[in-house]
Amino acid sequence: MLVSMSAVLLLGLLIWFLLRIRYLRWADTLLCGTFGFLLARTVAAPFVQAFLDGVNGFLGQLRF
């Protein structure tokens, strides 16, 4: 849950930045958000979550 909230915050900041520099339009943002909510209700949601957990595990093992 903590990783999900961090990912949501990071993606939210990225979307805000892209809107700020006028790279994204509001319609694009709403479309992406709607797609994300609909994807979360499909059969693909566990696979997406497993992928994100795998990426999180990989990034957690990196040492700088």
C-alpha positions in Angstrom: 0.0 0.0 0.0 2.8 2.4 0.8 4.4 1.8 -2.6 1.1 2.3 -4.3 0.7 5.7 -2.6 4.2 6.7 -3.5 3.6 5.7 -7.1 0.4 7.7 -7.2 2.1 10.7 -5.7 5.0 10.4 -8.1 2.8 10.0 -11.1 0.5 12.8 -9.9 3.5 15.2 -9.7 4.7 14.1 -13.2 1.2 14.8 -14.6 1.1 18.2 -12.9 4.6 19.0 -14.3 3.6 17.9 -17.8 0.4 20.0 -17.6 2.4 23.0 -16.3 4.8 22.9 -19.3 1.8 22.4 -21.6 3.0 19.0 -22.8 -0.3 17.4 -21.8 -3.8 18.8 -22.2 -6.5 18.3 -19.6 -8.4 15.9 -21.9 -5.3 13.7 -22.2 -5.0 13.6 -18.4 -8.6 12.7 -17.9 -8.5 10.0 -20.5 -5.4 8.5 -18.8 -7.0 8.6 -15.4 -10.2 7.0 -16.6 -8.2 4.3 -18.3 -6.3 3.6 -15.0 -9.5 3.4 -13.0 -11.1 1.0 -15.6 -7.9 -1.1 -15.8 -8.0 -1.6 -12.0 -11.4 -3.3 -12.4 -10.3 -5.8 -15.0 -8.6 -9.2 -15.0 -5.3 -7.5 -15.9 -5.1 -5.7 -12.5 -3.3 -8.5 -10.7 -0.7 -8.7 -13.5 -0.1 -5.0 -13.4 0.2 -5.1 -9.7 2.7 -8.0 -9.9 4.7 -6.1 -12.4 4.8 -3.0 -10.2 5.8 -5.1 -7.2 8.6 -6.7 -9.3 9.9 -3.3 -10.3 9.6 -2.1 -6.7 11.6 -5.1 -5.6 14.3 -4.5 -8.2 14.6 -0.8 -7.4 14.7 -1.5 -3.7 17.8 -3.7 -4.2 19.7 -1.0 -6.0 22.5 0.7 -4.0 23.9 4.0 -5.1 
